[in-house]
Amino acid sequence: MIKCIIIDDEPLAREGIANYIKEIEFLDLVGKYEHPLEASKEMAGNMPDLIFLDIQMPKLTGVDFLKTLQNPPMVIIISAYQSYALESFQLDVLDYLLKPVTFQRFFKAANKANDYYRVTSQSSQPENSEDDCFFVKCEYKYEKIKLSEILFVEGMQNYVNIVTRSGKHTTLFTLKSIEEKLASSKFIRVHKSYLVAITAVDSLEGNELEVGKHRIPVSRLYREEVLERVINKKLWKK
């Protein structure tokens, strides 16, 4: 989970972003603040992973606040003013959203933060080889699953089906917990109930992915990210 805070002097703006955060399962809202000085006191002992930051605020602007942080966490600017975008990106913010922010645009920025968070979290660990594997308990037996053989994971209610090239493994996990264990560079959420191995995708037709002999639905919420990460990166153009 990505611990995040909101810093915005407008109550309605804070609540709007907070409601968006509640809809995204990998975000955990740990604080809402009216101005940066209030937030900095809390951050001194508990630095968040991500800040949703307004620009124009009393006492201290969002940009000036960023300049005071020696080791800033990930930052997504949410502002009514486009004129601060260049200066903000020079301070290495992840994204810059203009108010009013749609959920689709917010979700795209949140996924960017999630990808960055996973990459940086795993950078200190040795990379997994294609032969890496893990064990899961399936009823009364522990079964080995090779990461390279996973096609997709289907989430049910209290369990998941891990579908590989050689079969299906049913185990008592949630899809969210499985997603947190798998590298985001190799797997992508395409639907609230499906996590797919990027290299296993054979085609995209309409709102369905073909993965081996299986047809996987792509929800409207995830379609743009699927196009960007799965199709466009490998698309040949004239």
DOVOFI-852874 format. One record per atom (N, C-alpha, C): residue number from 0; x, y, z. Coordinates in steps of 0.2 Angstrom, whole numbers. Layout:
# residues N
{atom NUM; {X; Y; Z}} ...
***
This chain:
# residues 238
{atom 0; {4; -6; 0}} {atom 0; {0; 0; 0}} {atom 0; {4; 6; 0}} {atom 1; {2; 11; -4}} {atom 1; {6; 18; -4}} {atom 1; {2; 22; 1}} {atom 2; {6; 24; 6}} {atom 2; {4; 29; 11}} {atom 2; {4; 36; 8}} {atom 3; {-2; 39; 8}} {atom 3; {-2; 46; 4}} {atom 3; {-6; 51; 9}} {atom 4; {-4; 58; 8}} {atom 4; {-8; 63; 11}} {atom 4; {-10; 68; 6}} {atom 5; {-15; 72; 8}} {atom 5; {-17; 78; 4}} {atom 5; {-15; 84; 7}} {atom 6; {-13; 89; 4}} {atom 6; {-12; 96; 6}} {atom 6; {-15; 101; 2}} {atom 7; {-21; 104; 4}} {atom 7; {-25; 108; 0}} {atom 7; {-29; 112; 5}} {atom 8; {-29; 119; 3}} {atom 8; {-32; 123; 8}} {atom 8; {-40; 124; 7}} {atom 9; {-42; 120; 1}} {atom 9; {-49; 120; 0}} {atom 9; {-53; 114; 2}} {atom 10; {-57; 115; 7}} {atom 10; {-61; 109; 10}} {atom 10; {-64; 104; 5}} {atom 11; {-67; 107; 0}} {atom 11; {-71; 103; -5}} {atom 11; {-66; 99; -10}} {atom 12; {-60; 102; -11}} {atom 12; {-55; 99; -15}} {atom 12; {-52; 93; -11}} {atom 13; {-51; 94; -5}} {atom 13; {-48; 89; -1}} {atom 13; {-52; 83; 0}} {atom 14; {-59; 84; 1}} {atom 14; {-64; 79; 1}} {atom 14; {-64; 75; -6}} {atom 15; {-64; 79; -11}} {atom 15; {-65; 76; -18}} {atom 15; {-59; 71; -19}} {atom 16; {-53; 73; -18}} {atom 16; {-47; 69; -19}} {atom 16; {-47; 63; -14}} {atom 17; {-50; 64; -8}} {atom 17; {-50; 59; -3}} {atom 17; {-55; 54; -5}} {atom 18; {-60; 56; -8}} {atom 18; {-65; 51; -11}} {atom 18; {-62; 47; -17}} {atom 19; {-58; 50; -21}} {atom 19; {-55; 47; -27}} {atom 19; {-50; 41; -24}} {atom 20; {-46; 43; -18}} {atom 20; {-41; 39; -15}} {atom 20; {-45; 32; -13}} {atom 21; {-51; 33; -10}} {atom 21; {-54; 28; -7}} {atom 21; {-56; 22; -12}} {atom 22; {-57; 25; -19}} {atom 22; {-59; 20; -24}} {atom 22; {-53; 16; -27}} {atom 23; {-47; 18; -25}} {atom 23; {-41; 15; -28}} {atom 23; {-37; 11; -22}} {atom 24; {-37; 4; -23}} {atom 24; {-35; -1; -18}} {atom 24; {-28; 0; -16}} {atom 25; {-24; 2; -20}} {atom 25; {-17; 2; -18}} {atom 25; {-15; 9; -14}} {atom 26; {-19; 13; -14}} {atom 26; {-18; 20; -10}} {atom 26; {-21; 19; -3}} {atom 27; {-17; 22; 2}} {atom 27; {-20; 22; 9}} {atom 27; {-19; 29; 11}} {atom 28; {-24; 33; 12}} {atom 28; {-24; 40; 14}} {atom 28; {-23; 40; 22}} {atom 29; {-17; 43; 24}} {atom 29; {-16; 44; 31}} {atom 29; {-16; 51; 34}} {atom 30; {-18; 56; 30}} {atom 30; {-18; 62; 32}} {atom 30; {-21; 67; 27}} {atom 31; {-25; 72; 30}} {atom 31; {-27; 78; 26}} {atom 31; {-25; 84; 29}} {atom 32; {-22; 89; 25}} {atom 32; {-20; 95; 29}} {atom 32; {-22; 101; 25}} {atom 33; {-23; 107; 29}} {atom 33; {-25; 113; 26}} {atom 33; {-20; 117; 23}} {atom 34; {-14; 116; 25}} {atom 34; {-8; 120; 23}} {atom 34; {-1; 116; 24}} {atom 35; {4; 117; 21}} {atom 35; {10; 114; 21}} {atom 35; {13; 114; 28}} {atom 36; {13; 119; 32}} {atom 36; {16; 120; 39}} {atom 36; {12; 115; 43}} {atom 37; {6; 114; 43}} {atom 37; {2; 109; 47}} {atom 37; {5; 102; 45}} {atom 38; {6; 100; 38}} {atom 38; {8; 94; 36}} {atom 38; {15; 92; 38}} {atom 39; {19; 97; 38}} {atom 39; {27; 96; 39}} {atom 39; {28; 94; 46}} {atom 40; {24; 96; 51}} {atom 40; {24; 93; 58}} {atom 40; {23; 86; 58}} {atom 41; {18; 83; 55}} {atom 41; {17; 76; 55}} {atom 41; {22; 72; 51}} {atom 42; {24; 75; 45}} {atom 42; {29; 72; 41}} {atom 42; {36; 71; 44}} {atom 43; {37; 75; 49}} {atom 43; {44; 75; 53}} {atom 43; {45; 68; 56}} {atom 44; {39; 65; 58}} {atom 44; {40; 58; 61}} {atom 44; {37; 52; 57}} {atom 45; {34; 54; 52}} {atom 45; {30; 49; 48}} {atom 45; {30; 51; 41}} {atom 46; {35; 50; 37}} {atom 46; {35; 53; 30}} {atom 46; {31; 48; 26}} {atom 47; {26; 51; 22}} {atom 47; {22; 47; 17}} {atom 47; {26; 45; 11}} {atom 48; {23; 41; 7}} {atom 48; {26; 39; 1}} {atom 48; {24; 43; -5}} {atom 49; {18; 47; -4}} {atom 49; {15; 51; -9}} {atom 49; {11; 57; -7}} {atom 50; {12; 63; -10}} {atom 50; {9; 69; -8}} {atom 50; {5; 71; -14}} {atom 51; {-2; 72; -12}} {atom 51; {-6; 76; -17}} {atom 51; {-6; 83; -15}} {atom 52; {-3; 87; -19}} {atom 52; {-1; 94; -16}} {atom 52; {-4; 100; -21}} {atom 53; {-7; 104; -17}} {atom 53; {-10; 110; -21}} {atom 53; {-4; 115; -21}} {atom 54; {-5; 120; -26}} {atom 54; {0; 126; -26}} {atom 54; {-1; 132; -22}} {atom 55; {-7; 135; -24}} {atom 55; {-9; 141; -21}} {atom 55; {-12; 140; -14}} {atom 56; {-8; 142; -9}} {atom 56; {-10; 141; -2}} {atom 56; {-8; 147; 2}} {atom 57; {-11; 148; 8}} {atom 57; {-8; 154; 12}} {atom 57; {-2; 152; 16}} {atom 58; {2; 156; 17}} {atom 58; {8; 156; 21}} {atom 58; {14; 153; 17}} {atom 59; {12; 147; 13}} {atom 59; {18; 144; 10}} {atom 59; {15; 141; 4}} {atom 60; {17; 142; -2}} {atom 60; {15; 139; -8}} {atom 60; {17; 132; -9}} {atom 61; {14; 128; -13}} {atom 61; {16; 121; -13}} {atom 61; {23; 120; -16}} {atom 62; {25; 124; -21}} {atom 62; {31; 124; -24}} {atom 62; {37; 126; -19}} {atom 63; {36; 131; -15}} {atom 63; {40; 133; -10}} {atom 63; {41; 128; -4}} {atom 64; {35; 124; -3}} {atom 64; {36; 119; 2}} {atom 64; {40; 113; -1}} {atom 65; {39; 111; -7}} {atom 65; {43; 106; -10}} {atom 65; {51; 108; -10}} {atom 66; {53; 114; -11}} {atom 66; {60; 116; -10}} {atom 66; {63; 115; -3}} {atom 67; {58; 115; 2}} {atom 67; {61; 114; 9}} {atom 67; {62; 107; 10}} {atom 68; {60; 102; 6}} {atom 68; {61; 95; 8}} {atom 68; {67; 92; 5}} {atom 69; {71; 89; 9}} {atom 69; {78; 87; 7}} {atom 69; {77; 80; 3}} {atom 70; {73; 76; 6}} {atom 70; {72; 70; 2}} {atom 70; {64; 69; 1}} {atom 71; {61; 72; -3}} {atom 71; {54; 72; -4}} {atom 71; {52; 66; -7}} {atom 72; {46; 64; -5}} {atom 72; {43; 58; -7}} {atom 72; {40; 59; -14}} {atom 73; {36; 54; -17}} {atom 73; {33; 56; -23}} {atom 73; {28; 61; -22}} {atom 74; {27; 65; -27}} {atom 74; {22; 71; -27}} {atom 74; {18; 72; -33}} {atom 75; {12; 72; -33}} {atom 75; {7; 74; -38}} {atom 75; {4; 81; -37}} {atom 76; {5; 85; -41}} {atom 76; {2; 92; -40}} {atom 76; {-5; 92; -43}} {atom 77; {-9; 95; -39}} {atom 77; {-16; 96; -41}} {atom 77; {-18; 103; -40}} {atom 78; {-18; 107; -46}} {atom 78; {-19; 114; -45}} {atom 78; {-24; 117; -50}} {atom 79; {-26; 123; -49}} {atom 79; {-31; 126; -54}} {atom 79; {-27; 130; -59}} {atom 80; {-20; 131; -58}} {atom 80; {-16; 135; -62}} {atom 80; {-11; 131; -66}} {atom 81; {-11; 132; -72}} {atom 81; {-6; 128; -76}} {atom 81; {1; 132; -76}} {atom 82; {1; 138; -74}} {atom 82; {8; 142; -75}} {atom 82; {13; 139; -71}} {atom 83; {12; 135; -66}} {atom 83; {17; 132; -62}} {atom 83; {19; 125; -64}} {atom 84; {17; 123; -69}} {atom 84; {19; 116; -72}} {atom 84; {26; 115; -73}} {atom 85; {29; 120; -77}} {atom 85; {36; 119; -78}} {atom 85; {41; 119; -72}} {atom 86; {39; 124; -68}} {atom 86; {43; 124; -61}} {atom 86; {42; 118; -57}} {atom 87; {36; 115; -57}} {atom 87; {35; 109; -53}} {atom 87; {39; 103; -56}} {atom 88; {38; 102; -63}} {atom 88; {42; 96; -66}} {atom 88; {50; 97; -65}} {atom 89; {52; 103; -64}} {atom 89; {59; 104; -63}} {atom 89; {61; 101; -56}} {atom 90; {56; 101; -51}} {atom 90; {57; 98; -45}} {atom 90; {55; 91; -44}} {atom 91; {54; 88; -50}} {atom 91; {54; 80; -51}} {atom 91; {47; 78; -48}} {atom 92; {42; 82; -49}} {atom 92; {35; 79; -47}} {atom 92; {33; 74; -52}} {atom 93; {29; 69; -50}} {atom 93; {27; 63; -55}} {atom 93; {22; 66; -60}} {atom 94; {17; 70; -58}} {atom 94; {12; 72; -62}} {atom 94; {9; 79; -60}} {atom 95; {6; 82; -65}} {atom 95; {3; 89; -63}} {atom 95; {-4; 88; -66}} {atom 96; {-9; 89; -61}} {atom 96; {-16; 88; -63}} {atom 96; {-20; 95; -62}} {atom 97; {-24; 97; -67}} {atom 97; {-27; 103; -67}} {atom 97; {-34; 102; -64}} {atom 98; {-36; 106; -60}} {atom 98; {-43; 106; -57}} {atom 98; {-48; 109; -62}} {atom 99; {-54; 106; -62}} {atom 99; {-57; 100; -59}} {atom 99; {-54; 94; -62}} {atom 100; {-52; 89; -57}} {atom 100; {-49; 83; -60}} {atom 100; {-54; 77; -60}} {atom 101; {-54; 74; -66}} {atom 101; {-58; 68; -67}} {atom 101; {-55; 62; -64}} {atom 102; {-60; 57; -62}} {atom 102; {-57; 51; -59}} {atom 102; {-52; 48; -64}} {atom 103; {-54; 48; -70}} {atom 103; {-50; 44; -75}} {atom 103; {-43; 47; -75}} {atom 104; {-42; 54; -75}} {atom 104; {-36; 57; -75}} {atom 104; {-32; 56; -69}} {atom 105; {-36; 56; -63}} {atom 105; {-33; 55; -57}} {atom 105; {-30; 47; -56}} {atom 106; {-34; 43; -59}} {atom 106; {-32; 36; -59}} {atom 106; {-26; 34; -63}} {atom 107; {-25; 38; -68}} {atom 107; {-19; 37; -72}} {atom 107; {-13; 39; -68}} {atom 108; {-14; 45; -65}} {atom 108; {-8; 48; -61}} {atom 108; {-6; 43; -55}} {atom 109; {-12; 40; -52}} {atom 109; {-10; 36; -47}} {atom 109; {-7; 29; -49}} {atom 110; {-8; 27; -55}} {atom 110; {-5; 21; -57}} {atom 110; {2; 23; -59}} {atom 111; {4; 29; -61}} {atom 111; {11; 31; -63}} {atom 111; {14; 30; -56}} {atom 112; {11; 33; -51}} {atom 112; {14; 33; -44}} {atom 112; {16; 26; -42}} {atom 113; {11; 21; -43}} {atom 113; {11; 14; -41}} {atom 113; {17; 11; -44}} {atom 114; {18; 12; -51}} {atom 114; {23; 9; -55}} {atom 114; {30; 11; -52}} {atom 115; {30; 18; -51}} {atom 115; {37; 21; -49}} {atom 115; {38; 18; -42}} {atom 116; {33; 17; -37}} {atom 116; {34; 15; -31}} {atom 116; {37; 8; -31}} {atom 117; {34; 4; -35}} {atom 117; {36; -3; -35}} {atom 117; {43; -4; -38}} {atom 118; {45; 0; -43}} {atom 118; {52; 0; -46}} {atom 118; {57; 2; -41}} {atom 119; {55; 7; -37}} {atom 119; {60; 10; -32}} {atom 119; {60; 5; -26}} {atom 120; {55; 2; -24}} {atom 120; {55; -3; -19}} {atom 120; {59; -9; -20}} {atom 121; {59; -11; -26}} {atom 121; {62; -17; -28}} {atom 121; {69; -16; -31}} {atom 122; {71; -10; -31}} {atom 122; {78; -8; -34}} {atom 122; {84; -11; -30}} {atom 123; {83; -11; -23}} {atom 123; {88; -14; -18}} {atom 123; {88; -21; -18}} {atom 124; {83; -25; -21}} {atom 124; {83; -32; -21}} {atom 124; {86; -35; -28}} {atom 125; {89; -41; -27}} {atom 125; {91; -44; -34}} {atom 125; {85; -45; -38}} {atom 126; {86; -44; -45}} {atom 126; {81; -46; -49}} {atom 126; {79; -53; -50}} {atom 127; {73; -55; -51}} {atom 127; {71; -61; -51}} {atom 127; {72; -64; -58}} {atom 128; {74; -70; -59}} {atom 128; {76; -73; -65}} {atom 128; {69; -76; -68}} {atom 129; {69; -78; -74}} {atom 129; {63; -81; -77}} {atom 129; {61; -88; -74}} {atom 130; {66; -91; -70}} {atom 130; {65; -97; -67}} {atom 130; {62; -97; -60}} {atom 131; {62; -91; -57}} {atom 131; {59; -90; -51}} {atom 131; {52; -93; -50}} {atom 132; {51; -95; -44}} {atom 132; {45; -98; -42}} {atom 132; {43; -97; -35}} {atom 133; {37; -99; -34}} {atom 133; {34; -99; -27}} {atom 133; {29; -104; -26}} {atom 134; {27; -105; -19}} {atom 134; {23; -111; -18}} {atom 134; {16; -107; -15}} {atom 135; {11; -110; -17}} {atom 135; {4; -109; -14}} {atom 135; {1; -115; -11}} {atom 136; {-3; -114; -6}} {atom 136; {-7; -120; -3}} {atom 136; {-14; -120; -7}} {atom 137; {-15; -126; -10}} {atom 137; {-21; -127; -14}} {atom 137; {-24; -133; -10}} {atom 138; {-29; -132; -7}} {atom 138; {-33; -137; -2}} {atom 138; {-27; -140; 3}} {atom 139; {-26; -146; 2}} {atom 139; {-21; -149; 6}} {atom 139; {-14; -150; 4}} {atom 140; {-13; -147; -2}} {atom 140; {-6; -148; -5}} {atom 140; {-3; -141; -7}} {atom 141; {4; -141; -6}} {atom 141; {8; -135; -8}} {atom 141; {10; -136; -15}} {atom 142; {8; -132; -19}} {atom 142; {10; -132; -27}} {atom 142; {15; -127; -29}} {atom 143; {20; -129; -33}} {atom 143; {25; -124; -35}} {atom 143; {22; -121; -42}} {atom 144; {23; -114; -42}} {atom 144; {21; -110; -48}} {atom 144; {27; -106; -50}} {atom 145; {29; -107; -57}} {atom 145; {34; -103; -60}} {atom 145; {31; -96; -62}} {atom 146; {35; -91; -60}} {atom 146; {32; -84; -62}} {atom 146; {32; -84; -70}} {atom 147; {37; -87; -74}} {atom 147; {37; -86; -81}} {atom 147; {31; -90; -84}} {atom 148; {27; -94; -81}} {atom 148; {22; -98; -83}} {atom 148; {15; -95; -82}} {atom 149; {15; -90; -78}} {atom 149; {8; -87; -76}} {atom 149; {5; -84; -82}} {atom 150; {-1; -85; -84}} {atom 150; {-5; -82; -89}} {atom 150; {-9; -76; -86}} {atom 151; {-13; -77; -81}} {atom 151; {-17; -72; -78}} {atom 151; {-19; -75; -71}} {atom 152; {-21; -70; -67}} {atom 152; {-24; -72; -61}} {atom 152; {-31; -69; -60}} {atom 153; {-36; -74; -59}} {atom 153; {-43; -72; -58}} {atom 153; {-45; -71; -51}} {atom 154; {-48; -66; -49}} {atom 154; {-50; -65; -42}} {atom 154; {-57; -66; -41}} {atom 155; {-59; -71; -37}} {atom 155; {-66; -72; -35}} {atom 155; {-68; -68; -29}} {atom 156; {-70; -71; -24}} {atom 156; {-72; -67; -18}} {atom 156; {-66; -68; -12}} {atom 157; {-65; -74; -10}} {atom 157; {-60; -75; -5}} {atom 157; {-54; -79; -7}} {atom 158; {-54; -80; -14}} {atom 158; {-49; -84; -17}} {atom 158; {-47; -82; -24}} {atom 159; {-42; -85; -27}} {atom 159; {-40; -83; -33}} {atom 159; {-38; -89; -37}} {atom 160; {-39; -89; -44}} {atom 160; {-37; -94; -48}} {atom 160; {-31; -92; -52}} {atom 161; {-25; -95; -51}} {atom 161; {-19; -93; -54}} {atom 161; {-18; -98; -60}} {atom 162; {-19; -95; -66}} {atom 162; {-19; -99; -72}} {atom 162; {-12; -99; -75}} {atom 163; {-9; -105; -76}} {atom 163; {-3; -105; -79}} {atom 163; {-3; -109; -86}} {atom 164; {2; -109; -89}} {atom 164; {2; -113; -96}} {atom 164; {1; -120; -95}} {atom 165; {2; -123; -89}} {atom 165; {1; -130; -87}} {atom 165; {-5; -132; -83}} {atom 166; {-9; -127; -81}} {atom 166; {-15; -128; -77}} {atom 166; {-17; -122; -73}} {atom 167; {-22; -124; -68}} {atom 167; {-25; -119; -64}} {atom 167; {-24; -121; -57}} {atom 168; {-22; -116; -53}} {atom 168; {-21; -117; -46}} {atom 168; {-26; -112; -42}} {atom 169; {-30; -115; -38}} {atom 169; {-35; -111; -34}} {atom 169; {-32; -111; -26}} {atom 170; {-32; -105; -24}} {atom 170; {-29; -104; -17}} {atom 170; {-32; -98; -14}} {atom 171; {-32; -98; -7}} {atom 171; {-35; -93; -3}} {atom 171; {-31; -87; -2}} {atom 172; {-31; -83; -7}} {atom 172; {-28; -76; -8}} {atom 172; {-33; -71; -10}} {atom 173; {-32; -65; -9}} {atom 173; {-36; -60; -13}} {atom 173; {-32; -58; -19}} {atom 174; {-35; -55; -24}} {atom 174; {-32; -53; -30}} {atom 174; {-27; -47; -28}} {atom 175; {-29; -43; -23}} {atom 175; {-25; -37; -21}} {atom 175; {-19; -39; -18}} {atom 176; {-19; -45; -14}} {atom 176; {-13; -47; -11}} {atom 176; {-8; -50; -16}} {atom 177; {-11; -54; -21}} {atom 177; {-7; -57; -26}} {atom 177; {-3; -51; -30}} {atom 178; {-7; -46; -32}} {atom 178; {-5; -41; -36}} {atom 178; {1; -37; -33}} {atom 179; {1; -37; -26}} {atom 179; {6; -33; -22}} {atom 179; {13; -38; -22}} {atom 180; {12; -44; -23}} {atom 180; {18; -49; -23}} {atom 180; {21; -49; -30}} {atom 181; {18; -48; -35}} {atom 181; {20; -49; -42}} {atom 181; {23; -42; -45}} {atom 182; {28; -43; -49}} {atom 182; {32; -37; -51}} {atom 182; {27; -33; -56}} {atom 183; {26; -26; -55}} {atom 183; {21; -22; -59}} {atom 183; {24; -22; -66}} {atom 184; {31; -23; -67}} {atom 184; {34; -22; -74}} {atom 184; {32; -28; -78}} {atom 185; {29; -33; -75}} {atom 185; {28; -39; -79}} {atom 185; {20; -41; -79}} {atom 186; {16; -38; -74}} {atom 186; {9; -40; -74}} {atom 186; {5; -33; -74}} {atom 187; {-1; -33; -76}} {atom 187; {-5; -27; -77}} {atom 187; {-12; -29; -75}} {atom 188; {-15; -25; -71}} {atom 188; {-22; -26; -69}} {atom 188; {-26; -23; -75}} {atom 189; {-31; -27; -78}} {atom 189; {-35; -25; -84}} {atom 189; {-42; -25; -82}} {atom 190; {-44; -27; -76}} {atom 190; {-51; -28; -74}} {atom 190; {-51; -29; -66}} {atom 191; {-56; -27; -63}} {atom 191; {-56; -28; -56}} {atom 191; {-55; -35; -53}} {atom 192; {-57; -39; -58}} {atom 192; {-56; -47; -56}} {atom 192; {-50; -50; -60}} {atom 193; {-46; -46; -64}} {atom 193; {-41; -50; -68}} {atom 193; {-34; -46; -68}} {atom 194; {-29; -50; -67}} {atom 194; {-22; -48; -67}} {atom 194; {-19; -52; -72}} {atom 195; {-15; -49; -77}} {atom 195; {-13; -52; -83}} {atom 195; {-5; -52; -84}} {atom 196; {-2; -57; -86}} {atom 196; {5; -56; -88}} {atom 196; {6; -53; -94}} {atom 197; {9; -47; -95}} {atom 197; {10; -43; -101}} {atom 197; {12; -47; -107}} {atom 198; {17; -51; -106}} {atom 198; {20; -55; -111}} {atom 198; {16; -61; -114}} {atom 199; {10; -62; -110}} {atom 199; {6; -68; -112}} {atom 199; {0; -66; -116}} {atom 200; {0; -59; -117}} {atom 200; {-6; -56; -121}} {atom 200; {-4; -58; -129}} {atom 201; {-9; -61; -132}} {atom 201; {-9; -62; -139}} {atom 201; {-12; -57; -143}} {atom 202; {-18; -54; -141}} {atom 202; {-21; -49; -145}} {atom 202; {-26; -45; -141}} {atom 203; {-28; -40; -143}} {atom 203; {-33; -36; -140}} {atom 203; {-39; -34; -146}} {atom 204; {-45; -36; -144}} {atom 204; {-50; -35; -149}} {atom 204; {-56; -32; -145}} {atom 205; {-58; -26; -147}} {atom 205; {-63; -23; -143}} {atom 205; {-61; -22; -136}} {atom 206; {-65; -25; -131}} {atom 206; {-64; -24; -124}} {atom 206; {-62; -31; -121}} {atom 207; {-58; -35; -125}} {atom 207; {-56; -42; -123}} {atom 207; {-49; -43; -125}} {atom 208; {-45; -46; -121}} {atom 208; {-38; -48; -122}} {atom 208; {-38; -56; -123}} {atom 209; {-35; -58; -128}} {atom 209; {-34; -65; -129}} {atom 209; {-27; -67; -126}} {atom 210; {-28; -72; -121}} {atom 210; {-22; -74; -118}} {atom 210; {-22; -82; -118}} {atom 211; {-18; -84; -123}} {atom 211; {-18; -91; -124}} {atom 211; {-25; -93; -127}} {atom 212; {-28; -98; -124}} {atom 212; {-35; -100; -126}} {atom 212; {-41; -96; -122}} {atom 213; {-39; -91; -118}} {atom 213; {-43; -88; -114}} {atom 213; {-45; -81; -116}} {atom 214; {-51; -78; -115}} {atom 214; {-53; -72; -117}} {atom 214; {-54; -68; -110}} {atom 215; {-50; -63; -109}} {atom 215; {-50; -59; -103}} {atom 215; {-54; -52; -104}} {atom 216; {-59; -50; -100}} {atom 216; {-62; -44; -101}} {atom 216; {-57; -38; -99}} {atom 217; {-58; -32; -103}} {atom 217; {-54; -26; -101}} {atom 217; {-59; -21; -99}} {atom 218; {-59; -18; -93}} {atom 218; {-64; -13; -91}} {atom 218; {-62; -7; -94}} {atom 219; {-67; -2; -94}} {atom 219; {-66; 4; -97}} {atom 219; {-61; 8; -93}} {atom 220; {-61; 7; -86}} {atom 220; {-56; 10; -82}} {atom 220; {-49; 9; -83}} {atom 221; {-47; 3; -85}} {atom 221; {-41; 1; -86}} {atom 221; {-38; 1; -94}} {atom 222; {-43; 2; -98}} {atom 222; {-42; 1; -106}} {atom 222; {-36; 6; -108}} {atom 223; {-36; 12; -106}} {atom 223; {-30; 16; -108}} {atom 223; {-23; 14; -106}} {atom 224; {-23; 12; -100}} {atom 224; {-17; 9; -97}} {atom 224; {-15; 3; -101}} {atom 225; {-19; -2; -102}} {atom 225; {-18; -8; -106}} {atom 225; {-15; -6; -113}} {atom 226; {-18; -1; -117}} {atom 226; {-16; 1; -123}} {atom 226; {-9; 4; -123}} {atom 227; {-8; 8; -117}} {atom 227; {-1; 11; -117}} {atom 227; {4; 6; -115}} {atom 228; {3; 2; -110}} {atom 228; {9; -3; -108}} {atom 228; {9; -9; -112}} {atom 229; {4; -12; -114}} {atom 229; {4; -18; -118}} {atom 229; {5; -18; -125}} {atom 230; {1; -13; -128}} {atom 230; {0; -13; -136}} {atom 230; {5; -7; -138}} {atom 231; {5; -1; -136}} {atom 231; {8; 4; -139}} {atom 231; {16; 3; -139}} {atom 232; {18; 0; -134}} {atom 232; {26; -1; -133}} {atom 232; {28; -5; -138}} {atom 233; {24; -10; -141}} {atom 233; {27; -15; -145}} {atom 233; {23; -14; -152}} {atom 234; {20; -8; -153}} {atom 234; {16; -7; -159}} {atom 234; {21; -5; -165}} {atom 235; {21; -8; -171}} {atom 235; {24; -6; -177}} {atom 235; {20; -1; -180}} {atom 236; {23; 5; -182}} {atom 236; {19; 10; -186}} {atom 236; {23; 12; -192}} {atom 237; {19; 14; -197}} {atom 237; {22; 16; -204}} {atom 237; {26; 22; -203}} 
***
